[in-house]
Amino acid sequence: MEDDTHVSDSISSEPIERQNTPLIGSKHRILLLGATGVGKSSFIARTARCDAKIGHSMVSCTTHCAPYDVSESGSIFTLIDTPGFNDTTKDNMEILRTITDYLDTCSEYPLTGIIYLHRITDTRVCGADFLNLQMLKALAGRRFYSRVVVMSTMWDTIPNEELDQACQRREAALKNSEKYWRDMIGSGCEYFRFRGDQESGLQILRHFLSSQSHEPPAIIVQLNERRPFEKTDAGYILVEDRRRREHARLKELEEARDEEAMSLRLYHQNHTYAASGYPRGGTYGQDADRNTHYNGHQPYHEPKENIFVTFLLFVFNVVHPHRPAISAKTPRTRY
């Protein structure tokens, strides 16, 4: 099992100019993003040694932006806990407004960076995870990627070496996929593992001391340009996501309505035949008209060939009264 918390990346990219002078004695505001349940509140509680409310289910415990201060290396870090997109209690657009409103009210101290959290134990990237990743990219923008940290969590919960190896393979796949993290890492984003202890969290915070860039995230730039909220990159993603979900919901409702109408039609059809005294069984509709000569509008008539056979049996029994009577019914074998 590897001991390094910070994992270097071999992805080739254009060199990115960085200022490495530590910002000692300053204040830093760090926004935490990620789906519900990835460990944002747990990261704060273990790094800041505070009582951030930690949820143990997929029901979100964070409903608004909540700041927590951490003192490290002579600087104050304000970790901003946020509800995840696809939250269980709030609409996604409302969550986006909550985050941007909070950033706007704290404009005295510009945002230093963003930490995006992802559970490394997840065997696949689900819809909620992918939406949160899209929102990270839209909120930050490519020019802000150098101040973004992608942090994998739950390494401290892996029970054995075999699962640890599986998580390392999953980690490599995420880092090398253009769909997920590769483009951000190639543009200056850093990647860390959070081991679940305070020192691991503080090491990640110290990374932001070397950043002197004052470029605001894309969402702030676009709102300052007086763009309508839904026309920002982040707002557009949520509008499209809502449209897709509404289309899927309407399709499900139409399918359910068609199934219900079919069931109701069959119920009324069967009820009509039962009330009319028609024989049970057989087929109805066009097949019934062809095969048994009855439908929902005409009385049932005995087929002519059946009447003829009955007449012959009657004559035979009259002519030969002392013979055992012959019945048209098939005899049953008794056991």
Secondary structure, 3 states (H helix, E strand, C coil): CCCCCECCCCCCCCCCCCCCCCCCCCEEEEEEECCCCCCHHHHHHHHHCCCCCCCCCCCCCCCCCEEEEEEECCEEEEEEECCCCCCCCCCHHHHHHHHHHHHHHCCCCCEEEEEEEEECCCCCCCHHHHHHHHHHHHHHCHHHHHHEEEEEECHHHCCCHHHHHHHHHHHHHHHCCCCCCHHHHHCCCEEEECCCCHHHHHHHHHHHHHCCCCCCCHHHHHHHCCCCHHHCHHHHHHHHHHHHHHHHHHHHHHHHHHHHHHHHHHHHHHHHHHHHCCCCCCCCCHHHHHHCCCCCCCCCCCCHHHHHHHHHHHHHHHHCCCCCCCCCCCCCCCC
